[in-house]
Amino acid sequence: MQKNTSWSKVSKWYNKTVGEKGSFFHQEVILPHTLRLLNMRPDDRILDLGCGQGVLARTIPPVREYLGIDLSIELIEEARKMDTNPSHKFAVADVSKTLPIRTGGFSKAAIILALQNIKNQFAVIKNVSTFLEKNGELIIVLNHPVFRIPKHADWGVDRVRRVQYRKVDSYMSPLEIGIDSSPFDHKNNQKTWSYHYPLSSYSEMLLDNGMVIKKIEEWISPKRSEGGLAEIEDKARREFPMFMAIVARKT
Ligand SMILES: C[S@@+](CC[C@H](N)C(=O)[O-])C[C@H]1O[C@@H](n2cnc3c(N)ncnc32)[C@H](O)[C@@H]1O
């Protein structure tokens, strides 16, 4: 099995998790902030790479054109079922490969929680740069690449100092990490893949492809704990962002 097709195997689970309006984090954090940063206008042409089952498309205001691309046929079918807007189009393709779409045709692009699932991230950014018009903007939303490295970052609690801290055991080296969709259910368990790169790699990928970073935002979780450790857990949530957004402009 090609690692990139692993999302088709978990498509039912992912579609259920995201639903029509998005997961908790989509609704509370990712979509509101992404929409603010995209600052869409009616004549915008939007490219959404790794669009999944099309949650961004269902949230945006009316635009001239929206194209969502994803490798999973199943997720694209769900996207088409839920979105009948005639100016919204969906396609199945590997966004790290050559794409049959016109160059320079898009004013804005988004890659939401998808870049870290793709091995050749450099090729994805190269594609985006080709398809964006001059001064077009790209929003990348990542699981925070410093604090949320799957299997290499976790919470720790110092009960004496009453602090919850983040421990990170690997950062600079690129990592390929298998993630179980249902770790406690061996029969239905399927792996997806996460590819870690340090922050400097994102700056390099963008600069090498003619994009400059305009802004970086870090978004925290709005969840609240209950119980004896609630105070220190809530403080840690405010200190360690879950997500990072990079806004880059094509020069
Ligand atoms: C965590 S999901 C995010 C989907 C969507 N952006 C969202 O926020 O719900 C990651 C997505 O990346 C897609 N993906 C992984 N590798 C891909 C590739 N090489 N080309 C296109 N899509 C890919 C998966 O199929 C999956 O839909």
The ligand as an SDF file (V2000), in Angstrom:
LIG
                    3D

 27 29  0  0  0  0  0  0  0  0999 V2000
   -5.9640   15.6260    8.4010 C   0  0  0  0  0  0  0  0  0  0  0  0
   -6.6750   15.5850    6.8160 S   0  0  0  0  0  0  0  0  0  0  0  0
   -7.1270   17.3040    6.5890 C   0  0  0  0  0  0  0  0  0  0  0  0
   -8.2070   17.4740    5.5590 C   0  0  0  0  0  0  0  0  0  0  0  0
   -8.8720   18.8520    5.5140 C   0  0  0  0  0  0  0  0  0  0  0  0
   -7.9620   19.9040    5.1000 N   0  0  0  0  0  0  0  0  0  0  0  0
   -9.4970   19.1810    6.8470 C   0  0  0  0  0  0  0  0  0  0  0  0
   -9.0750   20.1650    7.5020 O   0  0  0  0  0  0  0  0  0  0  0  0
  -10.4260   18.4480    7.2500 O   0  0  0  0  0  0  0  0  0  0  0  0
   -5.2840   15.3920    5.7330 C   0  0  0  0  0  0  0  0  0  0  0  0
   -5.7010   15.2390    4.2850 C   0  0  0  0  0  0  0  0  0  0  0  0
   -4.5380   15.2200    3.4430 O   0  0  0  0  0  0  0  0  0  0  0  0
   -4.8440   14.3660    2.3300 C   0  0  0  0  0  0  0  0  0  0  0  0
   -3.5970   13.9850    1.6850 N   0  0  0  0  0  0  0  0  0  0  0  0
   -2.5710   13.2410    2.2130 C   0  0  0  0  0  0  0  0  0  0  0  0
   -1.5970   13.1100    1.2950 N   0  0  0  0  0  0  0  0  0  0  0  0
   -2.0150   13.7530    0.1570 C   0  0  0  0  0  0  0  0  0  0  0  0
   -1.4390   13.9860   -1.1110 C   0  0  0  0  0  0  0  0  0  0  0  0
   -0.2310   13.5330   -1.4160 N   0  0  0  0  0  0  0  0  0  0  0  0
   -2.1630   14.7000   -2.0270 N   0  0  0  0  0  0  0  0  0  0  0  0
   -3.3970   15.1840   -1.7160 C   0  0  0  0  0  0  0  0  0  0  0  0
   -3.9900   15.0210   -0.5060 N   0  0  0  0  0  0  0  0  0  0  0  0
   -3.2990   14.3090    0.4140 C   0  0  0  0  0  0  0  0  0  0  0  0
   -5.5880   13.2090    2.9820 C   0  0  0  0  0  0  0  0  0  0  0  0
   -6.3030   12.4420    2.0380 O   0  0  0  0  0  0  0  0  0  0  0  0
   -6.4720   13.9490    3.9800 C   0  0  0  0  0  0  0  0  0  0  0  0
   -7.7010   14.2910    3.4220 O   0  0  0  0  0  0  0  0  0  0  0  0
  1  2  1  0
  2  3  1  0
  2 10  1  0
  3  4  1  0
  4  5  1  0
  5  6  1  0
  5  7  1  0
  7  8  2  0
  7  9  1  0
 10 11  1  0
 11 12  1  0
 11 26  1  0
 12 13  1  0
 13 14  1  0
 13 24  1  0
 14 15  1  0
 14 23  1  0
 15 16  2  0
 16 17  1  0
 17 18  1  0
 17 23  2  0
 18 19  1  0
 18 20  2  0
 20 21  1  0
 21 22  2  0
 22 23  1  0
 24 25  1  0
 24 26  1  0
 26 27  1  0
M  CHG  2   2   1   9  -1
M  END
$$$$
